Amino acid sequence: QPKPQPIRYQGVEHLLDMLVHYNQTSDILYYEVLDIPLPELQFLKTLKVAFHHATKEEVVIHSIRLPKNSTIADVIIDLKTKVDLSSPTAELRVLEVFYHKIYKIFPLHEKIENINDQYWTLRAEEVFQRRRKIPVSMIA
């Protein structure tokens, strides 16, 4: 069983320290091959965002990797480079969904550092013209 939390860069000095978890020693070390150096990765946040296109049924999951101090606006900017929108001027919004219920519509200024996409599903979708005028307090 792998440790629930990854080992931090320079967090342990010996292999034995990596194999001990809650005073129990394991003889298996789980690891992941990274595409960027670990010191760089630790300052980034990776979010899995499900993009729902306005006219297509297909949902595409995108991994978005940004600095931890980035905002939802930065997520949207990055996502717009990866998806085909119904129009070039289409606006996107990011929502927090759990069991098909919307719990939160993220404001553009919200920091991504505290967003937990392990528990919640992050959904990005186009905002239709008629919905742009509806106050967030009326959507629940």
PyMOL commands that set and color helices and strands:
alter all, ss='L'
color gray80, all
select helices_A, chain A and resi 15-19+38-41+72-80+129-131+136-138
alter helices_A, ss='H'
color red, helices_A
select strands_A, chain A and resi 20-21+24-25+44-52+59-67+91-98+101-105+121-127
alter strands_A, ss='S'
color yellow, strands_A
deselect
rebuild
show_as cartoon
